[in-house]
Amino acid sequence: MGEFSITHWLILGAVFLLFFGAKRIPEVGASLGKGFREFKRGLSDIGNAASDDQPTPPALPPENKPPKRLVE
């Protein structure tokens, strides 16, 4: 398993062309790009959530008011 030469890339491209067809290759590329963007966005969201070291403050207790009546 050595490096890929230009011949390897041409054969690989011909296989993709036969497998997907000329009209589907741009769609497949766009789908892969969208998938990579979503993956990177997910990783950054996880990183942002992990960097938030401050815990959220607890909810304040309700005031001493009588409960509202839903049915009259």
Summary of the structure (lengths in Angstrom):
residues: 72
radius of gyration: 27.6
end to end distance: 79.9
largest distance: 82.1
contacts: 93
relative contact order: 0.05
helix: 60%
strand: 0%
